[in-house]
């Protein structure tokens, strides 16, 4: 069963953890070098896996100890996992380049622990993610998911301030609640079928009370860890409080782990159990996340919080593909164009959001603050950083030839094909919301400063380049996908039609930004007209909704209510 | 007639319910950590009952869940240790052990930068 060449699957998981152990053993001064060697070796392993996969054109399987499931444990690499592993490896390398200067080992012996911990945690996140992408059974996935949380939580509170410790604790407790729901679902499935192997379960699971309960519990548990609105209680303080190199890891990578598990669960474990209406609910939460996340992002006064809320909106996008991935009869989820689009979105978000957080971090480090209203003149003082931020924003908006653009085209085609016009509206309108907070930031950054900008310190060239490179990766992603995707989906970015649609999106976004932002962009005329007052009121209402959802009691009751709702929709779907 | 497995199963369900209630209603993080452990015990007990029943494979008593259970307990133990460590650091730094900044401010007189 186990073919040669698949040993690299084990290496992909083991190598980062070996790096962690070596770093621990060799101590603080060598840990950065250990991380560098591990990342380079890990990149080579991942590329070799991708090469083997492309050559053999079928999923790679490695059986641990030669034991076949159901007794043994299998590592499997299919197209999904190989794509995600490649993307994660590239983003990890980019983030490491960015953090190279910031987390240099301290000069003296009695140095701070933050740099030491940072490199170990980065490697641990990477190893756990590779395990999430590769493992072939639900219990190993549970362990991988927990490892990911344990590596992610300390990243939040690296600087040890009380505020960030509180954010880390909230994150940990809510994530633990989510993972117990996931484990409960897995246990129920084991009780019914006597195995947790994904490939074996796929053949055994059939719609029924146990499958419905398990699916509902596992789904909401994973959504809590992914921070899909309204279960985003922990995300804004955690992502905004962490150091930029940590936020980039958390926002670009960690949340993709639990999202990937939802995809595995819905597409590979129980494609026939999930009903059309349950998928509609999931995507509706996604649409809600886009609107609320973007509007609340517009209302922020600090750049890092704005980027954190934009992450909430982008998480929403990742869930839009589920109802569009059903087969013609609407009975089962199938691998196809919609899933490709979803993965493309995940990859493009991972690269763009990492670049965006890095740019925000550089601005914070250079100015000593990140108040959006006081960013005037930064564009001239830090052109490369601002360019990285703008490019990442364009990529998130889905301008040609970004990955998000291609994903949108694929999803629009799927929505047209299945007659779900309402998702067409969400997909087309979502870009305007993204444009909104980009316009808000760029309008402030490009303003003429009252006094010359004083930088506390210059951003390192390496960090700036890393941020720009990752953002550019996202913007050019569609070109990389040209081979497997029909060419007519990508048009010339400078064609009049594309320019017009980009312009329309930017104008809509500009209107939103002018209307809903906390401080009027038109400076002096503070209270403005009736339209501005109405939009400010609407913005404040969204903010209150967000505050309500982020209270512990409401968040945990929503968690259980959503589990019930998913279960009910699956029962209804089966009855109807 | 109730079998032994279903008695244990019902106990497990009760533990999970109690734990969820605690997790939602208690504002103190330490109680939430304890509630998390109660839910965890419930899930593990359920797994044990499933093993006793012989799961789906038709075996008299299934050894696989026990192996998974031990791993699960280790994971839950590490989670608890991490949570308690973060909680202790939080108390050291801010002098309060609350999850919300407002509650912490009220207790410490509102003057501190939380």
Interface residues (C-beta under 8 A of the other chain):
Chain A: X70 X71 X139 X142 X143 X146 X149 X150 X153 X157 X160 X161 X162 X163 X165 X166 X168 X169 X170 X172 X173 X176 X177 X180 X183 X184 X187 X190 X191 X192 X193 X194 X195 X196 X552 X553 X556 X557 X560
Chain B: X16 X20 X23 X24 X25 X27 X29 X32 X33 X36 X39 X40 X43 X46 X47 X50 X53 X55 X56 X57 X58 X62 X64 X65 X68 X71 X72 X75 X78 X79 X82 X83 X86 X87 X89 X90 X93 X94 X98 X99 X100 X101 X104 X114
